[in-house]
Amino acid sequence: MFLAGGDNWNGNTGRTTNTGNNNTVLFDPLSNSMRSGNNINRARWYGTVTTLSDSQIFIMGGAGGADISEVRAKDGTFKTLPDAVTGEIDYWYPRNFLTRDDRIFGLDSRGRMVYVDPRDRGYVQRHSYLNQDLVGNGSSAVMYSPGQILQIGASTNRAVRMGIDYPLPKVTETARLSSARFWGSTTVLPDGKVLVTGGSAQDNRLVGV
């Protein structure tokens, strides 16, 4: 298991600082051990990591490093992608998914949709925004079938299916949830259904839980 970036701890105040670091950590479940890996090129707080089809790892977003993406090679080294400039994408955990032609489809918390090619110097293809009712920091997204994503809003019970194996993302509104869910979790079940758990009707409040 690979972890990249994170927050910084201030021992004097006993609090985190909400600033990014460039550390990486590798966890081995067989030995139940953790060790430090090579540093990433940008400090990232709330970045997203996505495994590519060749086992390299694509890293995007995170406060302090949202300006550019990078890739972890199989030997543990990192390289930035100079043509994958993503500074206008919201840093907060981009919802990233691997397409069947080895690009990354990304959706940020403000609804901007992009495709990123992580090969060579990288390449970013920008698209329009998803309706603001369907996104937000507390929204959730999951790939439930190859090339098909279910996105649920945070402040609403609306949901959409997103087909990403097209020249442009194909967005179709689908059946609504029973309630709005800030910080709900979406989990794919073995039969392809999606289980939605947790969350609340209001952001970070025990209302409608």
N, C-alpha and C positions, 0 to 999 in steps of 0.2 A: 504494500500500500504506500502510495506516494502523496505527501502533503507539501504544498508550496505556500510560502508567505504566512501571513497571519498578523496578529496584533503585537504590541510591545508592552511589557509589564514594567510598571514603576514600583519598585520595592519600597520607596519612601512614602508613597501615598497609598499603596495597597490597591492600586487600580490599573487598568489598562489605559493606554493613551489614545486609542482609536487612530493609530498610525501604522503604516505597513512596515514589514520587514522583508528581507530577501532570503530568509532561511528556507531550507527544505529538509524534510525528515522522511526516512524510510522505515516502515514497520514490517517486521517479518513475523507472521502469525505462528509459524512452525516453532520458532525459538522464543516467541513472545518478547521480542527485543526491538528497540528503536535505536536508530543511529542517524547522525547528521549526514546530509548529502551535500553536493556542491551548491553554492548560492546561485539563485536566479539573477538575471541582469537588472530587474526592477523590483523595488519593494512593492508588495501587493497586500492590501488589506481588503478582504472579500473578493478575491479573484476566483476564476473558474478554470479548472483543469479538465481536459477531455482527452481520452485515449484514442489515438489514431489507429488505422487498420494495420499498420506495420509496427505497432507497440511503442512508437514515439508518443510524446505527450505534448498537447497544445495548451498553452497558458495565455489567458486573456483577462483583461480587466483588473480590478482591485485598486483601491486608492493608493496613489503613489506610482502606479505602473500602468494606468489605463491608456497611456499615449501610444503604446506599441505592444504587439504580441510577441511571444517567443515559443521555442520548441525545445523540449528535452529529448536528446538523442538516446539511443539504447545504451550508450556507454556512460550515461549520466551527465554529459556536458550540455550546456545550453547555448542557444544562439537566438538573437533577436531577428525578427523579420522586418527589414527596413521598409518594405512596401506594404506591410500590413499595419498601417497607421489607424488606430481606433480611438483617438482622443475624444471624439464626439459621442462615443458609446458610453452610456452610464457605467461607472465602475462597479456598481453593486451587483455581484454575482450574475454576469450575463448568462442567460439560459442558452447553452450551446449544445449542439447535437451534430453527430457525424452523418453526412449524407452518403448515399451509396456510391458516389463518384469521388469520395475522399475529400470533400470540402467540409467546412464547418458552417452550419446555419446557426445564427445567433439572434436572440431577441433580448433587448435590454429592458430594464424596469420602466422605461418611459414609452415602450412600444416600438422602438426603431428596430427594423429587421435588416440583417446583413448576411452575406455569404463571405467567408474568408477561405482562400486557398492557402494552406500552410506549407506548401512546397516551395523550394528554392528561396526567393526573397519575399514570398508572400504576396497576396493580392486581396483587396477588399472590394466587393460589389455591394453597393448600398441600395436599399429599397425604402418604401414608404413606411409610415407608422401604423401599428395596430391600434384599434380603438382604445382610448384611455380607460374605458370601463373594464377592459379585459386584462390589464397589466398592473404593475405596482410592485413595490419592494416585497410585499407579503404575498404575492401571487405564486402559483406553482405550475410547473410544466413537466411533462413526461413523454418519452417516445414509447408508445404502446404497440407499435408495429413499425417495421422498417419504413422510414420516410414519412411516418405519420405521428404528429405530436398533439397531445391534449393539453390545452392551456386554460387554466381557471383563474378568474380574476380574484382580487383581494377584497375590494369594497363592494363587490356585486356577486350574485350567484350565477352569472353568465359564464358560458364555456364555449370554446371554439376548437375545431379540429384544424390542424395546419399541415398541409401537404408540402413537403420541402424538396421533393424530387422533381421539380419543375423549373423552367427558366425563371419564373417568379413564384414566391410562396402562394399557395392556394389556401385561402382562409374560408372556413365554413362554420357558421354558428350551429351549435348542436344543443341537445337537451340541457336544461339548467340544473344546477345543484339544488339540494333542498334548502340551502342557506348560503349566505356569504361567508367566506372563510379567509381571514387574514392568517398567514403562516400555516395553512393546511399543508398536508403532505400527500403526494400522489404516488402510488406504488402499483406497478404492473404485476398482475397475478398470472399464474401459469397458463390460464385459458385465454389470456389477452385482455381480460377485463381490467379496469383501473379502480383500485380502492382509494378513496379519499378519506383521510382521517385528520382529526385535530383542527386547530384553528379557532377563530372567534369572530363574532360579527363586527367588533371594533378592534382597531389596532392595539395590541399589547394590553388589552383590558379583558377581564373575566366577564364579558358580556356575550351572550349567545354562544357559549362554548359547547 
